[in-house]
């Protein structure tokens, strides 16, 4: 079965059934093969401008420039 065949029916579900479907699919993925190169349970560090020197000042400068134009 193709995704294009499933989506129209899935969109007709009420909110509770959509959430149930999401849970079922997520559980199936967790039990099956990996859908991404990320490893379950591993901690990954993400770059964040919050910890970069001068990032806030640069962001404010860009926001001000965007509002001026």
C-alpha positions as CSV (number, residue, x, y, z in Angstrom):
1,X,0.0,0.0,0.0
2,X,1.3,3.5,-0.9
3,X,1.2,6.5,1.3
4,X,-0.9,8.4,-1.2
5,X,-3.6,5.7,-0.6
6,X,-3.5,6.0,3.2
7,X,-3.3,9.8,3.7
8,X,-6.9,10.7,2.5
9,X,-8.4,8.2,5.0
10,X,-6.0,9.2,7.8
11,X,-7.0,12.8,7.3
12,X,-10.7,11.9,7.9
13,X,-9.9,10.5,11.4
14,X,-10.8,12.5,14.5
15,X,-8.0,14.0,16.6
16,X,-7.9,11.1,19.1
17,X,-7.7,8.5,16.4
18,X,-4.9,10.5,14.6
19,X,-2.9,10.5,17.9
20,X,-3.5,6.8,18.3
21,X,-2.3,6.2,14.7
22,X,0.8,8.3,15.4
23,X,1.6,6.3,18.5
24,X,1.1,3.0,16.7
25,X,3.4,4.1,13.8
26,X,6.0,5.4,16.2
27,X,6.0,2.2,18.1
28,X,6.3,0.2,14.9
29,X,9.3,2.3,13.9
30,X,10.9,1.9,17.3
31,X,10.6,-1.8,17.1
32,X,11.7,-2.0,13.5
33,X,14.7,-0.9,11.6
34,X,16.2,2.5,12.1
35,X,14.7,5.3,10.1
36,X,17.7,7.6,10.6
37,X,21.4,7.4,11.3
38,X,20.7,8.6,14.9
39,X,21.1,6.0,17.6
40,X,18.3,5.5,20.1
41,X,19.2,6.7,23.6
42,X,22.3,8.5,22.6
43,X,22.9,12.1,23.5
44,X,23.7,14.5,20.7
45,X,25.1,18.0,21.2
46,X,23.5,20.7,19.0
47,X,25.1,24.0,18.2
48,X,23.1,26.8,19.7
49,X,23.6,30.6,19.2
50,X,22.8,30.9,22.9
51,X,26.3,29.9,23.8
52,X,28.2,31.6,20.9
53,X,30.0,34.8,21.7
54,X,28.3,37.8,20.0
55,X,25.4,35.7,18.6
56,X,22.7,37.8,20.4
57,X,24.2,41.0,19.1
58,X,24.4,39.7,15.6
59,X,20.8,38.5,15.7
60,X,19.5,41.8,17.0
61,X,21.5,43.6,14.2
62,X,19.9,41.4,11.5
63,X,16.4,41.8,13.0
64,X,16.9,45.6,13.0
65,X,18.1,45.6,9.4
66,X,15.1,43.5,8.4
67,X,12.7,45.9,10.0
68,X,14.4,48.9,8.4
69,X,13.9,47.5,4.9
